[in-house]
Amino acid sequence: AGPPPPPRLLFHPNCGQKAAVVNEGRTALRPHATDDFNHGVVLSARALRDNELFQVRIDKMVDKWAGSIEIGVTTHNP
């Protein structure tokens, strides 16, 4: 048998000033997305394991900003 499966990948409760983590860490959102473009950073609660896949689902878009979603990956715990 191989290594045990990793714990569920959730969002860390520490986040940017304009972001919120809800739903027991399963959902990240920007409560006032049209007010400010900055400070919407969220992190995973743990580092990814080697070759671990993850999925990002976007449920709602705000078309006020001309930008993009940025996703970063690290091997360091937050």
Protein Blocks (a to p, Z undefined) as FASTA:
>chain_A
ZZdddddddddfbdcfkbcceehhpaccdfblmlpmghpaccdfbdcdehiacddddfbd
cfkbgcdddddddfbdZZ
